[in-house]
Amino acid sequence: MRRFSVRAGEDATTAGLTFLAAAGGDIEPRGEGTWSVDKKVEITLESGNPLQPVVREGAGGRELVVPLDLPAGQSLEFNLRIKW
């Protein structure tokens, strides 16, 4: 498990900032907060705050990204679990 903490500066937002959680040829949802990557790896995102992960097309295939749009002075913590 990896734990991440992001905080916006007191006079700046994090608008447009994203966290790349996974990349692969195929990313499919597997349930609440969990995705399968290329049918080989399972990624789970956990947070006390609601996350809005998105699967998008990237340069090398598909990407699972988490928008980190935080107002000035706010913070966000989340865990990333990888199951091989």
N, CA, C and O of each residue as an XYZ file, in Angstrom:
336
protein
N       0.841     -1.175      0.000
C       0.000      0.000      0.000
C       0.887      1.239      0.000
O       1.918      1.287      0.671
N       0.472      2.217     -0.750
C       1.137      3.527     -0.766
C       0.136      4.566     -0.271
O      -1.034      4.543     -0.653
N       0.597      5.464      0.569
C      -0.258      6.538      1.081
C       0.227      7.858      0.492
O       1.423      8.148      0.485
N      -0.724      8.651     -0.001
C      -0.400      9.935     -0.613
C      -1.140     11.049      0.113
O      -2.283     10.881      0.539
N      -0.476     12.180      0.244
C      -1.061     13.364      0.855
C      -0.742     14.562     -0.031
O       0.418     14.819     -0.352
N      -1.784     15.291     -0.422
C      -1.630     16.458     -1.292
C      -2.265     17.651     -0.592
O      -3.357     17.545     -0.034
N      -1.577     18.780     -0.624
C      -2.119     19.994      0.000
C      -1.920     21.162     -0.944
O      -0.828     21.371     -1.471
N      -2.988     21.924     -1.152
C      -2.904     23.144     -1.957
C      -2.322     24.254     -1.091
O      -2.579     24.301      0.112
N      -1.548     25.138     -1.686
C      -0.990     26.270     -0.960
C      -2.086     27.187     -0.440
O      -3.227     27.125     -0.897
N      -1.739     28.026      0.505
C      -2.722     28.940      1.098
C      -3.297     29.927      0.086
O      -4.415     30.412      0.255
N      -2.536     30.223     -0.961
C      -3.017     31.192     -1.950
C      -3.058     30.596     -3.360
O      -3.009     31.330     -4.348
N      -3.148     29.267     -3.451
C      -3.186     28.624     -4.769
C      -4.052     27.372     -4.713
O      -4.157     26.727     -3.670
N      -4.664     27.038     -5.828
C      -5.442     25.809     -5.928
C      -4.626     24.768     -6.687
O      -3.547     25.066     -7.200
N      -5.138     23.570     -6.755
C      -4.485     22.517     -7.538
C      -5.309     22.204     -8.789
O      -5.245     21.088     -9.305
N      -6.070     23.162     -9.273
C      -6.935     22.957    -10.440
C      -6.141     22.401    -11.612
O      -5.087     22.928    -11.967
N      -6.654     21.333    -12.208
C      -6.007     20.725    -13.362
C      -4.961     19.683    -13.022
O      -4.488     18.981    -13.915
N      -4.583     19.561    -11.755
C      -3.580     18.585    -11.343
C      -4.224     17.203    -11.245
O      -5.324     17.067    -10.709
N      -3.538     16.173    -11.764
C      -4.044     14.804    -11.673
C      -2.955     13.874    -11.159
O      -1.765     14.167    -11.269
N      -3.381     12.751    -10.599
C      -2.483     11.695    -10.138
C      -2.686     10.499    -11.052
O      -3.807     10.011    -11.194
N      -1.613     10.021    -11.675
C      -1.679      8.855    -12.548
C      -1.560      7.602    -11.678
O      -0.476      7.283    -11.191
N      -2.665      6.900    -11.485
C      -2.693      5.722    -10.619
C      -2.276      4.453    -11.353
O      -1.694      3.551    -10.750
N      -2.571      4.376    -12.662
C      -2.230      3.174    -13.432
C      -2.276      3.488    -14.917
O      -2.950      4.422    -15.351
N      -1.541      2.686    -15.694
C      -1.569      2.793    -17.154
C      -1.467      1.390    -17.725
O      -0.775      0.534    -17.173
N      -2.157      1.158    -18.831
C      -2.112     -0.151    -19.463
C      -2.970     -0.174    -20.709
O      -3.608      0.820    -21.057
N      -2.982     -1.299    -21.369
C      -3.783     -1.444    -22.577
C      -5.262     -1.553    -22.283
O      -6.089     -1.147    -23.099
N      -5.612     -2.106    -21.106
C      -7.008     -2.327    -20.748
C      -7.193     -2.042    -19.261
O      -6.524     -2.652    -18.427
N      -8.088     -1.125    -18.923
C      -8.404     -0.811    -17.527
C      -9.916     -0.904    -17.373
O     -10.665     -0.177    -18.026
N     -10.357     -1.814    -16.497
C     -11.783     -2.065    -16.306
C     -12.156     -1.946    -14.833
O     -11.403     -2.401    -13.972
N     -13.316     -1.338    -14.523
C     -13.764     -1.269    -13.129
C     -14.118     -2.659    -12.607
O     -14.656     -3.489    -13.341
N     -13.809     -2.906    -11.326
C     -14.086     -4.200    -10.702
C     -14.930     -4.063     -9.441
O     -15.122     -5.041     -8.719
N     -15.422     -2.899     -9.176
C     -16.214     -2.690     -7.967
C     -15.845     -1.361     -7.346
O     -15.118     -0.566     -7.942
N     -16.339     -1.126     -6.170
C     -16.136      0.144     -5.479
C     -14.659      0.464     -5.295
O     -13.989     -0.142     -4.458
N     -14.150      1.412     -6.071
C     -12.775      1.879     -5.920
C     -11.701      0.955     -6.444
O     -10.522      1.174     -6.167
N     -12.075     -0.092     -7.208
C     -11.103     -1.074     -7.692
C     -11.173     -1.210     -9.210
O     -12.252     -1.207     -9.800
N      -9.993     -1.331     -9.830
C      -9.881     -1.503    -11.281
C      -8.908     -2.627    -11.596
O      -7.948     -2.861    -10.861
N      -9.168     -3.314    -12.694
C      -8.260     -4.332    -13.212
C      -7.442     -3.705    -14.337
O      -7.994     -3.050    -15.221
N      -6.130     -3.907    -14.302
C      -5.239     -3.368    -15.329
C      -4.654     -4.540    -16.108
O      -3.900     -5.350    -15.567
N      -5.013     -4.615    -17.379
C      -4.539     -5.684    -18.275
C      -4.814     -7.084    -17.729
O      -4.103     -8.031    -18.064
N      -5.836     -7.218    -16.893
C      -6.228     -8.505    -16.293
C      -5.082     -9.174    -15.529
O      -5.078    -10.390    -15.339
N      -4.110     -8.361    -15.094
C      -2.952     -8.879    -14.356
C      -2.791     -8.233    -12.987
O      -2.300     -8.863    -12.050
N      -3.202     -6.987    -12.878
C      -2.991     -6.202    -11.660
C      -4.318     -5.591    -11.236
O      -5.115     -5.175    -12.077
N      -4.553     -5.539     -9.916
C      -5.735     -4.891     -9.388
C      -5.307     -3.652     -8.609
O      -4.437     -3.725     -7.741
N      -5.919     -2.523     -8.923
C      -5.632     -1.246     -8.265
C      -6.851     -0.851     -7.443
O      -7.972     -0.848     -7.952
N      -6.636     -0.516     -6.168
C      -7.718     -0.036     -5.314
C      -7.326      1.323     -4.750
O      -6.225      1.498     -4.228
N      -8.239      2.283     -4.862
C      -8.048      3.625     -4.308
C      -8.982      3.787     -3.115
O     -10.175      3.499     -3.209
N      -8.431      4.253     -1.985
C      -9.202      4.438     -0.757
C      -8.963      5.838     -0.216
O      -7.834      6.329     -0.207
N     -10.039      6.475      0.237
C      -9.905      7.806      0.826
C     -11.114      8.097      1.698
O     -12.205      7.582      1.455
N     -10.917      8.918      2.705
C     -12.026      9.394      3.507
C     -12.827     10.455      2.764
O     -13.963     10.753      3.131
N     -12.239     11.019      1.729
C     -12.895     12.014      0.880
C     -13.321     11.334     -0.415
O     -12.672     10.382     -0.847
N     -14.391     11.798     -1.041
C     -14.787     11.189     -2.314
C     -13.753     11.472     -3.408
O     -13.370     12.620     -3.633
N     -13.313     10.415     -4.075
C     -12.404     10.543     -5.223
C     -13.230     10.369     -6.496
O     -14.260      9.695     -6.481
N     -12.791     10.962     -7.575
C     -13.493     10.855     -8.853
C     -12.540     10.332     -9.922
O     -12.269     11.045    -10.888
N     -12.020      9.103     -9.782
C     -11.083      8.573    -10.776
C     -11.727      8.480    -12.158
O     -12.931      8.262    -12.288
N     -10.902      8.648    -13.176
C     -11.359      8.637    -14.563
C     -10.402      7.770    -15.370
O      -9.188      7.822    -15.169
N     -10.951      6.974    -16.282
C     -10.122      6.238    -17.232
C     -10.126      7.041    -18.525
O     -11.186      7.356    -19.067
N      -8.934      7.372    -19.016
C      -8.810      8.166    -20.241
C      -7.796      7.511    -21.176
O      -7.000      6.664    -20.768
N      -7.848      7.922    -22.422
C      -6.871      7.452    -23.402
C      -5.585      8.250    -23.218
O      -5.619      9.475    -23.104
N      -4.455      7.552    -23.191
C      -3.157      8.200    -23.055
C      -2.259      7.830    -24.211
O      -2.678      7.116    -25.122
N      -1.046      8.303    -24.185
C      -0.094      8.075    -25.275
C       0.215      6.593    -25.464
O       0.391      6.142    -26.596
N       0.283      5.825    -24.371
C       0.643      4.414    -24.472
C      -0.513      3.469    -24.210
O      -0.280      2.282    -23.980
N      -1.738      3.941    -24.235
C      -2.905      3.108    -23.941
C      -3.872      3.861    -23.052
O      -4.098      5.057    -23.239
N      -4.440      3.163    -22.088
C      -5.408      3.782    -21.183
C      -4.725      4.158    -19.869
O      -3.735      3.547    -19.468
N      -5.275      5.174    -19.212
C      -4.724      5.666    -17.947
C      -5.842      5.825    -16.925
O      -6.925      6.311    -17.250
N      -5.577      5.415    -15.700
C      -6.478      5.656    -14.581
C      -5.922      6.854    -13.825
O      -4.852      6.770    -13.222
N      -6.646      7.967    -13.857
C      -6.164      9.193    -13.220
C      -7.164      9.674    -12.170
O      -8.371      9.462    -12.286
N      -6.625     10.325    -11.145
C      -7.434     10.902    -10.076
C      -7.262     12.414    -10.127
O      -6.159     12.907     -9.889
N      -8.326     13.172    -10.434
C      -8.224     14.630    -10.384
C      -7.954     15.091     -8.946
O      -8.567     14.595     -8.001
N      -7.043     16.031     -8.800
C      -6.674     16.549     -7.481
C      -7.036     18.024     -7.373
O      -6.218     18.838     -6.943
N      -8.248     18.367     -7.760
C      -8.718     19.756     -7.724
C      -9.067     20.147     -6.292
O     -10.146     19.822     -5.795
N      -8.152     20.841     -5.639
C      -8.352     21.255     -4.255
C      -8.396     22.772     -4.161
O      -7.608     23.454     -4.816
N      -9.310     23.312     -3.354
C      -9.304     24.750     -3.099
C      -8.065     25.138     -2.292
O      -7.438     24.285     -1.663
N      -7.720     26.402     -2.310
C      -6.561     26.908     -1.564
C      -6.644     26.477     -0.104
O      -7.690     26.594      0.534
N      -5.516     25.975      0.415
C      -5.425     25.592      1.817
C      -6.000     24.227      2.171
O      -5.857     23.788      3.312
N      -6.640     23.548      1.236
C      -7.246     22.244      1.511
C      -6.265     21.107      1.237
O      -5.298     21.280      0.495
N      -6.518     19.951      1.837
C      -5.644     18.795      1.632
C      -6.480     17.553      1.340
O      -7.686     17.514      1.587
N      -5.805     16.547      0.810
C      -6.438     15.275      0.468
C      -5.444     14.160      0.746
O      -4.274     14.254      0.374
N      -5.908     13.108      1.397
C      -5.086     11.920      1.615
C      -5.803     10.733      1.002
O      -7.025     10.617      1.098
N      -5.028      9.841      0.364
C      -5.618      8.623     -0.184
C      -4.576      7.519     -0.222
O      -3.372      7.772     -0.225
N      -5.069      6.292     -0.252
C      -4.223      5.103     -0.319
C      -4.380      4.452     -1.682
O      -5.459      4.463     -2.274
N      -3.292      3.887     -2.166
C      -3.285      3.132     -3.416
C      -2.801      1.725     -3.085
O      -1.673      1.538     -2.630
N      -3.658      0.745     -3.315
C      -3.295     -0.659     -3.089
C      -3.109     -1.342     -4.435
O      -3.930     -1.189     -5.340
N      -2.030     -2.093     -4.560
C      -1.727     -2.817     -5.791
C      -1.675     -4.300     -5.457
O      -0.916     -4.728     -4.586
N      -2.485     -5.072     -6.155
C      -2.518     -6.525     -5.948
C      -2.045     -7.195     -7.228
O      -2.672     -7.052     -8.277
N      -0.938     -7.928     -7.145
C      -0.362     -8.590     -8.317
C      -0.948     -9.961     -8.476
O      -0.591    -10.681     -9.409
